[in-house]
Amino acid sequence: MIYLYSLNQEDKIMYIGLTRNPDARKNTHKRKKPPHTFTILENIEDVTEATNRERKLIEEYETQFYGWNKSPGGEYEQNSGYNRKGIGGVKKGQTPWNK
């Protein structure tokens, strides 16, 4: 399950994002962003559908230009954890070069 969420400040949507773990993501934003409200907008099963929806909402609410989004969205599909490298650039299950 992928959660599409927003960060709202004074009834205005300032950020649109995707996460699989809303509690952890909420805590990360709490430490790094100004005071806001974390709101889950939708639950989506498909990664491609979720990233397309994220892009559409970032464009609709103009959060890249007038909010906290730094890009037009869509990075979640590329970084969704399926091919992430481990610590030091070593994939899980492989031996590091220096061992």
Buried (B, 14 or more C-beta within 10 A) or exposed (E): EBBBBBBBBEEEBBBBBBBBEBEEBBEEBEEEBEEBEBEEBBEBEEBEBBBBBBBEBBBEBEBBEEBBBEEEBBBBBEEBEEEEEEEEEBEEEEEEEEE
